[in-house]
Amino acid sequence: MSLKPDLEQMTRKALRAYVLSHRDDEEALRFYIDRLHTDPDVIRHTGSFNQQGTTQLEHLIQQQAQRTIDE
């Protein structure tokens, strides 16, 4: 019998890897999705899918990429 990891203590990256390798673990998937909804570093696009919305999304992605590089 294997013990489940402490999902609360896992980094987002480790949790994602766990969910991908344990696709039948619905609790872990729900926990991961909940964390994504509260993570300020996750890019969320709430605009429309027109040229202005696409430009806004591209700008958000560039900002996140720059933050990642600066870390």
Helices and strands as residue ranges (DSSP letters): G 7-9, H 12-21, H 26-38, H 51-70
